[in-house]
């Protein structure tokens, strides 16, 4: 009998499973950057859409990006 594919065991040859989270950031006119990390993709996109629609006068740039962390916690 053929066994089912094991997709739960981590690769033992240097490729640990990766967890994905997102960050949203804004930069103000005085150069201060504020960021929120550990967001879901929807949360980051919603924060960006809201900031884009209701642009505060002191925000010069904003954005969101994917953060990939290995199982050990190091950012990739």
C-alpha positions in Angstrom: 0.0 0.0 0.0 1.3 3.4 -0.9 1.8 5.9 2.0 0.3 9.3 1.9 2.7 12.2 1.3 4.2 13.7 4.5 3.7 17.4 4.3 4.0 18.1 8.0 7.6 17.1 8.7 10.2 19.9 8.3 12.8 19.5 5.7 15.9 18.3 7.6 18.4 19.6 5.1 18.4 23.3 5.8 15.0 24.5 4.6 12.9 25.0 7.7 9.2 25.9 7.3 8.5 29.6 6.9 5.8 31.7 8.5 4.6 34.7 6.6 3.4 37.9 8.2 3.1 41.5 6.9 4.1 44.9 8.0 2.6 48.3 7.3 4.6 51.5 7.7 4.3 55.2 7.3 7.0 57.9 7.2 6.2 61.4 8.3 7.6 64.7 7.0 10.1 64.9 9.8 11.6 61.5 8.9 10.0 59.4 11.6 8.9 55.9 10.5 6.2 54.1 12.3 5.5 50.5 11.6 3.0 47.8 12.6 4.3 44.2 12.2 2.7 40.8 12.6 -0.2 41.7 10.5 -2.2 39.5 8.1 -2.2 40.4 4.4 -5.7 41.8 4.7 -4.9 44.0 7.7 -1.8 45.4 5.9 -3.7 46.1 2.7 -6.6 47.6 4.6 -4.3 49.9 6.5 -2.7 51.0 3.3 -6.0 51.6 1.5 -7.3 53.7 4.4 -4.1 55.8 4.6 -4.2 56.3 0.8 -7.9 57.4 0.9 -7.5 59.6 4.0 -3.9 60.9 3.5 -2.8 62.8 6.7 -0.9 66.0 5.9 2.3 65.0 7.6 2.7 61.5 5.9 5.2 61.6 3.0 5.1 57.8 2.2 3.4 54.6 3.3 3.4 51.0 2.3 3.1 47.4 3.2 5.4 44.4 2.6 5.6 40.7 3.3 7.9 39.5 6.1 9.1 35.9 5.9 10.5 34.4 9.1 12.0 31.0 9.5 10.9 28.7 12.3 13.8 29.9 14.3 12.6 33.5 14.2 15.3 35.1 11.9 14.0 37.4 9.2 14.7 36.3 5.7 
